Amino acid sequence: MNGTDSFEQSFVAVTYLLGRRTELLSGLSSPGDAARRAAEKLSVGEQSARARSLAALLVPLARALEERELA
């Protein structure tokens, strides 16, 4: 996964976390496959499945913040 994919997945995850449940790709000019897959995972299934998907998407972001790669 490249930097753009990581950014777009993080964008989708944080957008969802902040309460937007629809149009998760809104704000990305040309969302790639990684962003589309992330949005799909957060848009289907039961709440528990979406919560697991969200957690999995947020782990790399949390690691990057911890390592100060995003500072």
Secondary structure, DSSP 8 states (H G I E B T S, - for coil): --HHHHHHHHHHHHHHHTT--S-TTTT-SS--HHHHHHHHHTTSS-HHHHHHHHHHHHHHHHHHHHTTTT-
